[in-house]
Amino acid sequence: MCVLTHLHSWSCENQCHALMVFFAQVMMGELECAVTGKGFDALLIPPYDQELLQPMLRRGSVFARMSPDNKRDLTELLGSGLQGAGPGCPKLGLHVGFCGDGANDCGALKAAHVG
């Protein structure tokens, strides 16, 4: 499970704790990493660094302060791959679902298999 949000990571973690979404995972030490929108942008600068990008995609649990473009790009990377990306850009090939509540989520909703 991962959380994709425009909120600060600490705020998101507090909300997740309050909702008990990540409670069991936190207690068992299973949360792997949190990624900010700025960090995500840095990982998407070609040439793609597979040694950093692949683990982030596989182990990212919290994605915070994500722009609408970040949300769309992450949804594409988790699924069939980043549209218009050159060779070497990873993809996970997962079926991706996305819940959004605003116009800024349209790109990610469109990129998801289920929205």
C-alpha positions in Angstrom: 0.0 0.0 0.0 1.2 3.5 -0.7 -0.1 7.0 0.0 0.1 9.7 -2.7 -0.7 13.2 -1.4 0.0 16.9 -1.8 0.5 17.2 1.9 3.8 17.3 3.8 5.1 13.9 4.7 4.8 14.5 8.4 1.2 15.6 8.0 0.4 12.6 5.8 2.0 10.3 8.3 0.0 11.9 11.1 -3.2 11.4 9.2 -2.4 7.8 8.3 -1.7 7.1 11.9 -5.0 8.7 12.9 -6.8 6.6 10.4 -4.8 3.6 11.4 -4.0 2.9 7.7 -0.3 2.4 8.4 -0.5 1.6 12.1 0.4 -2.1 11.7 3.1 -1.5 9.1 4.7 1.2 11.3 4.7 -1.0 14.3 6.3 -3.9 12.4 8.9 -1.6 10.7 7.6 -2.3 7.2 7.5 1.3 5.9 10.3 1.5 3.5 10.7 5.1 2.3 8.9 8.5 1.8 9.5 10.5 -1.3 8.7 14.2 -1.9 7.7 15.8 -5.1 11.1 17.5 -5.4 12.9 14.2 -4.8 10.7 12.5 -7.4 11.5 15.2 -10.0 15.2 14.7 -9.4 14.8 11.0 -10.1 13.1 11.6 -13.4 15.9 13.6 -15.0 17.3 11.6 -18.0 19.4 9.5 -18.1 17.3 7.5 -15.5 19.2 6.1 -12.6 17.8 2.6 -12.4 19.6 2.0 -9.1 17.6 4.8 -7.4 14.4 4.8 -9.4 13.5 1.1 -9.2 13.8 0.8 -5.4 11.8 4.0 -5.0 9.0 2.6 -7.2 9.0 -0.8 -5.4 9.5 0.4 -1.8 7.9 3.8 -1.7 5.2 3.9 0.9 4.5 7.6 1.2 4.7 10.1 -1.7 4.2 13.6 -0.3 4.0 17.1 -1.7 3.3 15.7 -5.2 2.3 18.1 -8.0 -0.4 17.0 -10.4 2.3 16.1 -13.0 4.2 14.1 -10.3 1.0 12.2 -9.5 0.4 11.4 -13.2 4.0 10.4 -13.8 4.1 8.1 -10.7 0.8 6.5 -11.8 2.3 5.9 -15.2 5.6 4.5 -13.9 3.8 2.1 -11.6 1.7 0.9 -14.6 2.7 0.7 -18.2 5.5 3.3 -18.2 6.0 7.0 -18.5 4.4 8.4 -21.7 7.0 9.9 -24.0 10.0 8.7 -22.0 13.1 7.5 -23.7 14.8 4.2 -23.3 15.9 3.1 -19.9 12.8 4.5 -18.1 11.5 1.8 -15.8 8.0 0.6 -15.4 6.5 -1.9 -13.0 3.6 -3.1 -15.0 1.2 -3.0 -12.1 -2.6 -2.5 -12.3 -2.9 1.0 -10.7 -5.9 2.5 -9.0 -6.1 6.1 -8.0 -8.6 8.1 -5.9 -8.7 11.8 -6.4 -10.9 14.6 -5.2 -10.0 17.5 -7.4 -9.2 18.8 -10.9 -5.5 18.5 -10.1 -5.9 14.7 -10.0 -7.3 14.4 -13.6 -4.0 13.3 -15.1 -3.4 10.6 -12.6 -7.0 9.4 -12.8 -6.7 9.2 -16.6 -3.3 7.3 -16.3 -4.7 4.8 -13.8 -6.4 1.6 -14.7 -9.1 2.2 -12.1 -9.9 5.8 -11.1 
